[in-house]
């Protein structure tokens, strides 16, 4: 898990450089992504659910992104887009397309549904956290 977390940290920093994130936010965005990936791994090991892992890790990433945005006086997307990178279901969509090409509709459908569920969990977590911060802002 430590190696994967360090890998996630480096991947998020690399992705942030591609997105031309301001250099002063690189370490923070990498840390947010690494913590999100660590939570993803822990929840997946404990619950055995990729969907729950994606939801909870993205919820935490969104929380840290909102807090970091307010502390650093930067847009939330600066931290959020890079932070959710490790949770994006790239392997599931790859497997789905691979099974379409190899003419296995059952496995292709299984991985496509998994991809849609994980993507929905990520979107829902971001929406929930954004809504909570907007409600807190009004009060």
SETOR-808233 format. One record per residue: residue in three letters; x, y, z of N, C-alpha, C in turn. Coordinates in steps of 0.02 Angstrom, whole numbers, plus 50000, padded with zeros to 5 digits. Example, Ala and Ser with C-alpha at 12.3 -4.5 7.8 and 13.67 -1.06 7.14 Angstrom:
ALA506604971650390506154977550390506604983550390;SER506424988850354506844994750357506455000250394;
END
This chain:
UNK500414994050000500005000050000500435006350000;UNK501005006050034501435011850037501705013549967;UNK501905008449931502175009549863501635012449818;UNK501025009849823500475012449782500305019649801;UNK500335021149865500185027949887500715032849862;UNK501335030949866501875035149839501795035849763;UNK501615030449730501495030649658500925035349641;UNK500395035149681499825039649670500045046949679;UNK500455048149730500715054949742501105057449681;UNK501545053249655501945055249596501515055949534;UNK501015051549526500575051949468500165058349469;UNK499915060149528499515066349533499945072449520;UNK500555072449545501015078149532501165078449457;UNK501295072849426501435072749354500835075249314;UNK500235072849333499625075149299499515082549310;UNK499675084949370499595092049385500075096249343;UNK500665093649330501135097249286500865097649215;UNK500545092249192500255092149125499685097249121;UNK499295097749175498745102649177498985109749190;UNK499635110649199499945117049213499665120249277;UNK499605116049328499405118449394499955122949421;UNK499785128349454500315132549484500765128449529;UNK501415129549523501905125449559501825125549635;UNK501565131049661501485131449733500945126749760;UNK500525123849716500005119249738500175111949722;UNK500745110549692500905103749670500925098749728;UNK501295100449780501375095749836500705094549871;UNK500315099849879499665099149912499195094849870;UNK499165096049806498725091949764498965084749761;UNK499625083649760499885076849762499715073349828;UNK499745077049882499575074149948498835072349951;UNK498415076749925497695075349924497555069049883;UNK497865068449825497765062549783498025056249817;UNK498605056649850498895050849883498465048649942;UNK498215053349981497775051650037497125048550011;UNK496865051349957496265048449927496375041349904;UNK496955039949874497105033249851497205028449909;UNK497515030849963497605026650022496925024750051;UNK496475029550056495795028050080495445023150033;UNK495535024049968495255019449919495495012249932;UNK496145011449941496425004849954496165001850019;UNK496135005950072495905003450137495175001450135;UNK494745005450104494035003850100493924997750056;UNK494294997350001494224991549957494434985149992;UNK494954985450032495174979550070494674977750125;UNK494394982750157493924981450212493234979350188;UNK492974982950138492294981650115492264977150054;UNK492804976850017492804972749956492404975749899;UNK492254982149903491844985449853492224991149820;UNK492294990849756492634996149718492205002449719;UNK491555001549718491095007249716491115011149782;UNK491085007449837491125010749903491795014149912;UNK492325010849889492995013649895493045020149855;UNK492785020149794492805026149753492385031749784;UNK491805030049810491365035149841491695038349902;UNK491935034149948492215036950010492875040649998;UNK493295037949953493925041449940493795048149905;UNK493325048349859493165054549825492835059549872;UNK492435057049918492145061449969492685064850009;UNK493195061050028493755063850066494165068650024;UNK494295066749962494665071149916494285077749906;UNK493635077349897493235083349888493255087749951;UNK493215084650009493255088350072493925091950077;UNK494475088350067495135091450071495225096750017;UNK494935095649958494995100549904494645107149923;UNK494045106549953493685112549973494065116250029;UNK494315112550077494695115650131495325118950104;UNK495695115350062496305118150033496175124249991;UNK495615124149954495445129949912495315136149954;UNK494995135150011494865140950054495485143350089;UNK495905138750111496535140750144497005144150095;UNK497075141450035497545144149985497235149549941;UNK496585150749950496235155649909496315154149835;UNK496145147849818496195145449749495545142049731;UNK495415140949667494805137249648494845129949672;UNK494265127249687494225120249711494475115449657;UNK494335116949595494525112349541495275111449536;UNK495665116149560496395115449560496605109149597;UNK496275107849652496445101949693496005095949677;UNK495385097149658494915091749647495075087549585;UNK495205090749530495325087149467495935082649474;UNK496465085449501497075081349510496975076049564;UNK496595077749616496515073149673496105066949658;UNK495615067549612495205061649597495525057149544;UNK496075059249516496405055349463496505048049481;UNK496765046349540496865039249555496225035149559;UNK495655038349573495025034749581494665033449515;UNK494865036749462494525036249398494575028949373;UNK494015026049351493995018949333494285017349265;UNK494915018649256495235017349191495295010049175;UNK495465005949224495544998749212494884995549193;UNK494334997649224493684994649208493464996249136;UNK493565002449115493365004149047493825000748997;UNK494465000049014494924996348970494694989148962;UNK494534985949018494304978949014493654978348974;UNK493204983148984492574983048947492694983248872;UNK493114987848850493264988448779493644982348754;UNK494104979848795494484973848776494014967848764;UNK493524967048807493054961448799492574962648741;UNK492434968848724492034970248664492424967948603;UNK493064969648601493484967848544493564960248539;UNK493624956848596493704949548596493034945948593;UNK492494949648582491824946948572491574942948632;UNK491624945848691491364942848752490874947948783;UNK490244947848761489774952948784489604952548858;UNK489644946748889489474946048960489984949849003;UNK490624948448992491134951849032491174959249013;UNK491074960748950491084967748929490534971648965;UNK489944968848969489384972249003489524972949077;UNK489824967749107489974967949178490444973749194;UNK490984974449155491464979749168491194986649148;UNK490764986849099490454993249081490004995749138;UNK489604991149166489174992949222489594995149282;UNK490134991549295490584993449350490875000449339;UNK491075001849278491345008449261490825013849273;UNK490215012649252489685017649261489525018549335;UNK489535013149373489395013649445489945017549481;UNK490565016149465491125019749497491105027149477;UNK490975028449414490935035449391490365039049425;UNK489805035749433489235038649468489395039949541;UNK489755035349573489945036249643490415042249651;UNK490875043049604491335048749606490935055249598;UNK490495055449549490095061449536489645063049596;UNK489355057949626488905058949683489295061649743;UNK489895059049755490295061449811490495068749802;UNK490685070549741490865077549727490255082049737;UNK489685079849712489065083649718488865084649792;UNK488905079249830488715079649901489165084549938;UNK489815083949929490275088249965490195095549943;UNK490115096649878490005103449853489365106449882;UNK488845102349885488205104749913488275106449987;UNK488635102350024488735103750095489105110250106;UNK489615111450065489995117650072489585123650051;UNK489165122750001488725128349980488205129850034;UNK487945124650066487455125750120487795129250179;UNK488405127150194488785130250249488955137450234;UNK489065138950170489245145750150488655150550158;UNK488035148050146487445152150152487305153950224;UNK487475149550271487345150850341487915154650370;
END
